[in-house]
Amino acid sequence: MQKGFFSRIFRIIQESNLLLEVLDARFPELTRNRGIEKKILNSEKKLVLVLNKSDLVTRETLFREKKELEKIAPCVFLSTKQRNGLRKLREAIGKAINGKDSVVGIIGYPNTGKSSIINVLRGKSVAKTSSKAGFTRGEQFVRISKNIMLVDSPGIIPFAQKNEFELMLVNSKNAERLKDSETTALQLIQWLLQKNPSVLKENFGIEETDSEKALEQIAFKKNRLVKGGLPDTQATAKILIQDWQREKIKV
């Protein structure tokens, strides 16, 4: 964590009238930052929770999560990819600021779509985006209307969050930064199979319930081999993680 990181986040909170906490709709609990939420509410700032990537989960799941999250703060769901929910988000912002000149801070885990939200609210690409975690290094200021200035911030990961698999799952840690990408890839395969037993057949055309054998078969499918025609599971692990983080694998 770079020096002064949290002081910058707290400064954004202090200078904003409204904060949007962007959550991954697939894993809202994993991408919440309760410490930051407490800081916002204790500062008597307005908070709106945004469930982004809502196109990747069922409406039943969305409404269930929204009901729980609204016990904390108003919640809207959004898909920046499909531009669904944009009107509801604009309405939530308008209601929170009540026509006043306002600074709206956007916070959240890396790669939850903070910069993409700025772009859809602005109506054009002004904030740079990337599938790589930690792409936004500093604050970005973007005016979206006469009375609203948006402030993007670097992704926030709580100090207590040490689980590499969970950080990978929510796109907060890239394959290159993992200590053991192969073990993490095996955990991903197990997790995918628990979610959907047919996931490997649907995405890779293989039928396997053993994660190690599955990783080897994926290596053959992707033609990732080492000397002697053996599967290169280390390279395949990184590719598998990258495919997940680029939303190429559907559960």
DRENZAVEX-648848 format. One record per residue (C-alpha): residue in one letter; x, y, z. Coordinates in steps of 0.02 Angstrom, whole numbers. Layout:
BEGIN
atom residuo=A xx=X yy=Y zz=Z .
...
//
This chain:
BEGIN
atom residuo=M xx=0 yy=0 zz=0 .
atom residuo=Q xx=77 yy=163 zz=-56 .
atom residuo=K xx=119 yy=298 zz=70 .
atom residuo=G xx=-22 yy=419 zz=104 .
atom residuo=F xx=-149 yy=305 zz=19 .
atom residuo=F xx=-282 yy=307 zz=154 .
atom residuo=S xx=-255 yy=491 zz=192 .
atom residuo=R xx=-302 yy=526 zz=10 .
atom residuo=I xx=-458 yy=418 zz=24 .
atom residuo=F xx=-510 yy=505 zz=185 .
atom residuo=R xx=-478 yy=673 zz=103 .
atom residuo=I xx=-596 yy=625 zz=-39 .
atom residuo=I xx=-727 yy=577 zz=91 .
atom residuo=Q xx=-704 yy=741 zz=182 .
atom residuo=E xx=-716 yy=846 zz=24 .
atom residuo=S xx=-865 yy=753 zz=-51 .
atom residuo=N xx=-1048 yy=785 zz=-17 .
atom residuo=L xx=-1098 yy=613 zz=-79 .
atom residuo=L xx=-1000 yy=451 zz=-93 .
atom residuo=L xx=-1040 yy=310 zz=-215 .
atom residuo=E xx=-970 yy=143 zz=-156 .
atom residuo=V xx=-956 yy=30 zz=-308 .
atom residuo=L xx=-982 yy=-155 zz=-273 .
atom residuo=D xx=-966 yy=-306 zz=-387 .
atom residuo=A xx=-1144 yy=-372 zz=-404 .
atom residuo=R xx=-1077 yy=-550 zz=-406 .
atom residuo=F xx=-990 yy=-529 zz=-237 .
atom residuo=P xx=-1064 yy=-378 zz=-146 .
atom residuo=E xx=-1010 yy=-438 zz=27 .
atom residuo=L xx=-832 yy=-475 zz=-31 .
atom residuo=T xx=-814 yy=-302 zz=-110 .
atom residuo=R xx=-888 yy=-200 zz=31 .
atom residuo=N xx=-772 yy=-97 zz=139 .
atom residuo=R xx=-860 yy=-81 zz=306 .
atom residuo=G xx=-723 yy=28 zz=382 .
atom residuo=I xx=-741 yy=156 zz=243 .
atom residuo=E xx=-932 yy=147 zz=253 .
atom residuo=K xx=-923 yy=183 zz=440 .
atom residuo=K xx=-806 yy=329 zz=409 .
atom residuo=I xx=-927 yy=402 zz=281 .
atom residuo=L xx=-1083 yy=383 zz=389 .
atom residuo=N xx=-994 yy=448 zz=546 .
atom residuo=S xx=-943 yy=602 zz=445 .
atom residuo=E xx=-1128 yy=627 zz=408 .
atom residuo=K xx=-1097 yy=613 zz=222 .
atom residuo=K xx=-1224 yy=539 zz=102 .
atom residuo=L xx=-1187 yy=363 zz=39 .
atom residuo=V xx=-1260 yy=268 zz=-110 .
atom residuo=L xx=-1212 yy=87 zz=-144 .
atom residuo=V xx=-1195 yy=40 zz=-328 .
atom residuo=L xx=-1206 yy=-143 zz=-379 .
atom residuo=N xx=-1108 yy=-139 zz=-541 .
atom residuo=K xx=-1090 yy=-284 zz=-666 .
atom residuo=S xx=-1273 yy=-325 zz=-634 .
atom residuo=D xx=-1284 yy=-407 zz=-806 .
atom residuo=L xx=-1180 yy=-552 zz=-736 .
atom residuo=V xx=-1308 yy=-607 zz=-604 .
atom residuo=T xx=-1493 yy=-649 zz=-602 .
atom residuo=R xx=-1625 yy=-518 zz=-562 .
atom residuo=E xx=-1679 yy=-627 zz=-415 .
atom residuo=T xx=-1504 yy=-614 zz=-341 .
atom residuo=L xx=-1497 yy=-427 zz=-375 .
atom residuo=F xx=-1659 yy=-389 zz=-284 .
atom residuo=R xx=-1610 yy=-500 zz=-137 .
atom residuo=E xx=-1442 yy=-413 zz=-118 .
atom residuo=K xx=-1521 yy=-241 zz=-142 .
atom residuo=K xx=-1646 yy=-275 zz=-3 .
atom residuo=E xx=-1506 yy=-317 zz=118 .
atom residuo=L xx=-1392 yy=-174 zz=68 .
atom residuo=E xx=-1530 yy=-43 zz=83 .
atom residuo=K xx=-1525 yy=-74 zz=271 .
atom residuo=I xx=-1361 yy=24 zz=262 .
atom residuo=A xx=-1390 yy=152 zz=123 .
atom residuo=P xx=-1488 yy=178 zz=-38 .
atom residuo=C xx=-1437 yy=50 zz=-168 .
atom residuo=V xx=-1452 yy=42 zz=-358 .
atom residuo=F xx=-1395 yy=-90 zz=-480 .
atom residuo=L xx=-1304 yy=-48 zz=-640 .
atom residuo=S xx=-1220 yy=-125 zz=-790 .
atom residuo=T xx=-1097 yy=-2 zz=-867 .
atom residuo=K xx=-1067 yy=-130 zz=-1005 .
atom residuo=Q xx=-1250 yy=-132 zz=-1057 .
atom residuo=R xx=-1292 yy=42 zz=-988 .
atom residuo=N xx=-1435 yy=-30 zz=-886 .
atom residuo=G xx=-1483 yy=60 zz=-725 .
atom residuo=L xx=-1405 yy=226 zz=-774 .
atom residuo=R xx=-1568 yy=323 zz=-752 .
atom residuo=K xx=-1592 yy=250 zz=-577 .
atom residuo=L xx=-1414 yy=299 zz=-531 .
atom residuo=R xx=-1439 yy=477 zz=-592 .
atom residuo=E xx=-1601 yy=486 zz=-491 .
atom residuo=A xx=-1514 yy=423 zz=-334 .
atom residuo=I xx=-1376 yy=553 zz=-354 .
atom residuo=G xx=-1503 yy=691 zz=-386 .
atom residuo=K xx=-1605 yy=643 zz=-233 .
atom residuo=A xx=-1450 yy=639 zz=-122 .
atom residuo=I xx=-1380 yy=809 zz=-174 .
atom residuo=N xx=-1551 yy=893 zz=-191 .
atom residuo=G xx=-1498 yy=1016 zz=-327 .
atom residuo=K xx=-1348 yy=1085 zz=-232 .
atom residuo=D xx=-1174 yy=1108 zz=-305 .
atom residuo=S xx=-1090 yy=946 zz=-253 .
atom residuo=V xx=-934 yy=841 zz=-260 .
atom residuo=V xx=-972 yy=656 zz=-282 .
atom residuo=G xx=-832 yy=538 zz=-232 .
atom residuo=I xx=-824 yy=364 zz=-308 .
atom residuo=I xx=-740 yy=229 zz=-203 .
atom residuo=G xx=-726 yy=40 zz=-203 .
atom residuo=Y xx=-615 yy=-110 zz=-229 .
atom residuo=P xx=-500 yy=-111 zz=-382 .
atom residuo=N xx=-586 yy=-158 zz=-545 .
atom residuo=T xx=-766 yy=-144 zz=-484 .
atom residuo=G xx=-796 yy=-18 zz=-624 .
atom residuo=K xx=-773 yy=151 zz=-542 .
atom residuo=S xx=-696 yy=234 zz=-696 .
atom residuo=S xx=-826 yy=153 zz=-810 .
atom residuo=I xx=-963 yy=232 zz=-704 .
atom residuo=I xx=-884 yy=403 zz=-727 .
atom residuo=N xx=-881 yy=374 zz=-915 .
atom residuo=V xx=-1064 yy=325 zz=-929 .
atom residuo=L xx=-1119 yy=470 zz=-818 .
atom residuo=R xx=-1015 yy=591 zz=-921 .
atom residuo=G xx=-1077 yy=516 zz=-1083 .
atom residuo=K xx=-904 yy=491 zz=-1157 .
atom residuo=S xx=-738 yy=411 zz=-1113 .
atom residuo=V xx=-647 yy=531 zz=-998 .
atom residuo=A xx=-583 yy=415 zz=-861 .
atom residuo=K xx=-462 yy=279 zz=-916 .
atom residuo=T xx=-515 yy=100 zz=-881 .
atom residuo=S xx=-425 yy=-67 zz=-876 .
atom residuo=S xx=-459 yy=-247 zz=-824 .
atom residuo=K xx=-299 yy=-240 zz=-722 .
atom residuo=A xx=-319 yy=-210 zz=-536 .
atom residuo=G xx=-247 yy=-49 zz=-471 .
atom residuo=F xx=-252 yy=41 zz=-639 .
atom residuo=T xx=-313 yy=205 zz=-565 .
atom residuo=R xx=-164 yy=273 zz=-467 .
atom residuo=G xx=-230 yy=442 zz=-413 .
atom residuo=E xx=-386 yy=548 zz=-405 .
atom residuo=Q xx=-472 yy=595 zz=-568 .
atom residuo=F xx=-590 yy=745 zz=-570 .
atom residuo=V xx=-730 yy=748 zz=-699 .
atom residuo=R xx=-873 yy=873 zz=-711 .
atom residuo=I xx=-1033 yy=787 zz=-771 .
atom residuo=S xx=-1151 yy=935 zz=-754 .
atom residuo=K xx=-1155 yy=1117 zz=-702 .
atom residuo=N xx=-1170 yy=1071 zz=-519 .
atom residuo=I xx=-1091 yy=898 zz=-505 .
atom residuo=M xx=-904 yy=856 zz=-500 .
atom residuo=L xx=-856 yy=672 zz=-491 .
atom residuo=V xx=-696 yy=614 zz=-407 .
atom residuo=D xx=-626 yy=441 zz=-447 .
atom residuo=S xx=-506 yy=361 zz=-324 .
atom residuo=P xx=-382 yy=216 zz=-322 .
atom residuo=G xx=-456 yy=48 zz=-272 .
atom residuo=I xx=-466 yy=15 zz=-85 .
atom residuo=I xx=-421 yy=-155 zz=-11 .
atom residuo=P xx=-438 yy=-171 zz=179 .
atom residuo=F xx=-278 yy=-215 zz=272 .
atom residuo=A xx=-368 yy=-366 zz=346 .
atom residuo=Q xx=-403 yy=-440 zz=174 .
atom residuo=K xx=-265 yy=-569 zz=151 .
atom residuo=N xx=-359 yy=-706 zz=57 .
atom residuo=E xx=-275 yy=-715 zz=-114 .
atom residuo=F xx=-413 yy=-820 zz=-190 .
atom residuo=E xx=-548 yy=-694 zz=-141 .
atom residuo=L xx=-441 yy=-549 zz=-202 .
atom residuo=M xx=-419 yy=-639 zz=-369 .
atom residuo=L xx=-604 yy=-683 zz=-378 .
atom residuo=V xx=-658 yy=-501 zz=-365 .
atom residuo=N xx=-522 yy=-444 zz=-487 .
atom residuo=S xx=-423 yy=-353 zz=-352 .
atom residuo=K xx=-263 yy=-452 zz=-381 .
atom residuo=N xx=-194 yy=-497 zz=-552 .
atom residuo=A xx=-119 yy=-667 zz=-595 .
atom residuo=E xx=55 yy=-589 zz=-603 .
atom residuo=R xx=40 yy=-528 zz=-424 .
atom residuo=L xx=-18 yy=-692 zz=-347 .
atom residuo=K xx=109 yy=-789 zz=-244 .
atom residuo=D xx=45 yy=-955 zz=-312 .
atom residuo=S xx=-62 yy=-933 zz=-468 .
atom residuo=E xx=-77 yy=-1121 zz=-497 .
atom residuo=T xx=-152 yy=-1156 zz=-324 .
atom residuo=T xx=-268 yy=-1007 zz=-346 .
atom residuo=A xx=-323 yy=-1072 zz=-518 .
atom residuo=L xx=-363 yy=-1242 zz=-441 .
atom residuo=Q xx=-468 yy=-1154 zz=-309 .
atom residuo=L xx=-556 yy=-1058 zz=-448 .
atom residuo=I xx=-599 yy=-1220 zz=-539 .
atom residuo=Q xx=-669 yy=-1295 zz=-377 .
atom residuo=W xx=-770 yy=-1137 zz=-345 .
atom residuo=L xx=-838 yy=-1135 zz=-523 .
atom residuo=L xx=-890 yy=-1318 zz=-512 .
atom residuo=Q xx=-981 yy=-1285 zz=-348 .
atom residuo=K xx=-1076 yy=-1143 zz=-431 .
atom residuo=N xx=-1114 yy=-1241 zz=-590 .
atom residuo=P xx=-1064 yy=-1424 zz=-615 .
atom residuo=S xx=-1075 yy=-1400 zz=-805 .
atom residuo=V xx=-964 yy=-1245 zz=-809 .
atom residuo=L xx=-810 yy=-1332 zz=-881 .
atom residuo=K xx=-909 yy=-1415 zz=-1020 .
atom residuo=E xx=-999 yy=-1253 zz=-1062 .
atom residuo=N xx=-840 yy=-1147 zz=-1065 .
atom residuo=F xx=-703 yy=-1267 zz=-1117 .
atom residuo=G xx=-789 yy=-1421 zz=-1187 .
atom residuo=I xx=-720 yy=-1537 zz=-1053 .
atom residuo=E xx=-805 yy=-1648 zz=-923 .
atom residuo=E xx=-702 yy=-1664 zz=-765 .
atom residuo=T xx=-735 yy=-1647 zz=-579 .
atom residuo=D xx=-553 yy=-1658 zz=-520 .
atom residuo=S xx=-477 yy=-1483 zz=-523 .
atom residuo=E xx=-298 yy=-1540 zz=-560 .
atom residuo=K xx=-353 yy=-1649 zz=-705 .
atom residuo=A xx=-466 yy=-1509 zz=-766 .
atom residuo=L xx=-321 yy=-1386 zz=-769 .
atom residuo=E xx=-219 yy=-1510 zz=-871 .
atom residuo=Q xx=-361 yy=-1534 zz=-995 .
atom residuo=I xx=-383 yy=-1346 zz=-1012 .
atom residuo=A xx=-196 yy=-1336 zz=-1051 .
atom residuo=F xx=-219 yy=-1463 zz=-1192 .
atom residuo=K xx=-371 yy=-1368 zz=-1256 .
atom residuo=K xx=-272 yy=-1206 zz=-1260 .
atom residuo=N xx=-117 yy=-1293 zz=-1330 .
atom residuo=R xx=-10 yy=-1238 zz=-1182 .
atom residuo=L xx=121 yy=-1375 zz=-1177 .
atom residuo=V xx=300 yy=-1398 zz=-1120 .
atom residuo=K xx=436 yy=-1515 zz=-1185 .
atom residuo=G xx=373 yy=-1690 zz=-1216 .
atom residuo=G xx=194 yy=-1630 zz=-1248 .
atom residuo=L xx=154 yy=-1617 zz=-1063 .
atom residuo=P xx=26 yy=-1486 zz=-1004 .
atom residuo=D xx=99 yy=-1320 zz=-947 .
atom residuo=T xx=-14 yy=-1299 zz=-796 .
atom residuo=Q xx=77 yy=-1146 zz=-731 .
atom residuo=A xx=49 yy=-1046 zz=-890 .
atom residuo=T xx=-129 yy=-1113 zz=-905 .
atom residuo=A xx=-167 yy=-1059 zz=-727 .
atom residuo=K xx=-126 yy=-879 zz=-769 .
atom residuo=I xx=-229 yy=-887 zz=-929 .
atom residuo=L xx=-377 yy=-959 zz=-834 .
atom residuo=I xx=-368 yy=-821 zz=-703 .
atom residuo=Q xx=-354 yy=-689 zz=-840 .
atom residuo=D xx=-505 yy=-762 zz=-931 .
atom residuo=W xx=-605 yy=-753 zz=-769 .
atom residuo=Q xx=-554 yy=-574 zz=-733 .
atom residuo=R xx=-594 yy=-521 zz=-912 .
atom residuo=E xx=-768 yy=-596 zz=-890 .
atom residuo=K xx=-740 yy=-728 zz=-1025 .
atom residuo=I xx=-798 yy=-870 zz=-911 .
atom residuo=K xx=-985 yy=-879 zz=-878 .
atom residuo=V xx=-1046 yy=-974 zz=-726 .
//
